[in-house]
Amino acid sequence: MPTAEAIPAQPFLDAIIAAGVTDIVAVPDTHQRSLIELLDRVDEPRFIQAATEDEAIALAAGLIVGGRKPLVQIQHAGLYACVNHLRGIAEDARFPMVLLIGLLGRDPDLLPGEHGGSMVRLAQPLLDTFDVPHYLLDSPDDLDKIAGAFEVSEARQGPVALLVGVMTS
């Protein structure tokens, strides 16, 4: 397996915009700091900072009801914190939302499932448990998965996760 590499913030944002995202609802993630700093400097997509991951999922659901196309940006610890809202709102209530989840502390030379730390190692199995499709973003070549995740989310009328393999640059 090739070593995962950082995805620069600008191409990341360009891919998000190309996917038609209107809003990013985020709980600050140091793993995606450069992307968040860039979002703070642009008008579109709208950047909405949430206090908790549960709040981010609920806000995203409201935005979807209002005809917007949000992206939920969190860290892997937040994935574990919001499992009930992910299941109850996104999955059971059938909200087509995409979550951008930073894998803070991941060893870029290992696949997430090979990682020693449980937070990284168990993220994908947790998503599998809830039948949430997920895709790993391990290089700039993976940015096309953003638009694809939204297509899958719409088709299944439920959540899809994008796992950011290493810290954005």
Residue pairs with C-beta under 8 A, 6 or more apart in sequence:
1 109
1 110
1 111
2 138
2 139
3 108
3 109
4 106
4 108
4 109
4 138
4 139
4 165
4 166
5 108
5 138
5 139
5 140
5 166
6 166
6 167
6 168
6 169
7 137
7 139
7 140
7 142
7 143
7 164
7 166
7 168
7 169
8 34
8 140
8 168
8 169
9 34
9 35
9 37
9 38
9 168
9 169
10 38
11 140
11 143
12 35
12 143
12 168
13 35
13 38
13 39
13 42
14 143
15 143
15 144
15 146
15 147
16 24
16 45
16 71
16 146
17 44
17 45
18 146
18 147
19 69
19 146
19 147
19 149
19 150
20 69
20 150
21 45
21 69
21 70
21 71
21 150
22 44
22 45
22 46
22 63
22 68
22 69
22 70
23 45
23 46
23 47
23 48
23 60
23 63
23 68
23 69
23 70
23 71
24 39
24 45
24 46
24 47
24 48
24 70
24 71
24 72
24 73
25 48
25 50
25 56
25 59
25 60
25 63
25 70
25 71
25 72
25 73
26 36
26 39
26 47
26 48
26 49
26 50
26 56
26 72
26 73
26 74
27 49
27 50
27 51
27 52
27 53
27 55
27 56
27 73
27 74
27 75
27 78
28 36
28 49
29 36
29 73
29 74
29 75
29 78
29 102
29 104
30 75
30 102
30 104
30 167
31 75
31 102
31 103
31 104
31 164
31 166
31 167
31 168
32 73
32 75
32 100
32 102
32 164
32 167
32 168
33 167
33 168
34 167
34 168
34 169
35 73
35 168
36 47
36 73
39 45
39 47
40 47
45 71
48 59
50 56
50 59
52 78
52 81
52 82
53 72
53 74
53 78
53 79
53 81
53 82
53 85
54 81
54 82
54 84
54 85
56 72
56 73
56 74
56 78
56 82
57 72
57 82
57 85
57 86
57 89
57 90
57 97
58 85
58 89
59 70
60 70
60 71
60 72
60 95
60 97
61 89
61 90
61 93
61 95
61 97
63 69
63 70
64 70
64 95
64 96
64 97
69 150
70 97
71 97
71 98
71 99
71 100
72 97
72 98
72 99
72 100
73 99
73 100
74 82
74 99
74 100
74 101
74 102
75 101
75 102
75 104
76 101
76 102
76 103
76 104
76 119
76 120
76 123
76 163
77 104
77 119
78 101
79 86
79 99
79 101
79 123
79 126
79 127
79 161
80 119
80 126
83 126
83 130
86 99
86 130
86 132
86 159
87 130
89 95
90 97
90 132
90 158
90 159
91 130
91 131
91 132
91 158
91 159
94 157
94 158
95 157
95 158
95 159
96 150
96 153
96 154
96 156
96 157
96 158
96 159
97 153
97 159
97 160
98 146
98 149
98 150
98 153
98 159
98 160
98 161
98 162
99 159
99 160
99 161
99 162
100 162
100 164
101 123
101 161
101 162
101 163
101 164
102 164
102 167
103 112
103 120
103 123
103 163
103 164
103 165
103 166
104 119
104 120
104 167
105 117
105 119
105 120
106 112
106 115
106 120
106 165
106 166
107 115
107 116
108 138
108 165
108 166
112 120
112 121
112 123
112 124
112 136
112 163
112 165
113 121
113 124
113 125
114 121
115 121
123 163
124 134
124 163
127 133
127 134
127 161
128 134
131 158
132 158
132 159
132 160
132 161
133 149
133 152
133 156
133 160
133 161
134 160
134 161
134 162
134 163
135 142
135 145
135 148
135 149
135 160
135 161
135 162
135 163
136 142
136 163
136 165
137 143
137 145
137 146
137 162
137 163
137 164
137 165
138 165
138 166
139 165
145 162
146 162
149 160
149 161
149 162
150 160
152 160
153 159
153 160
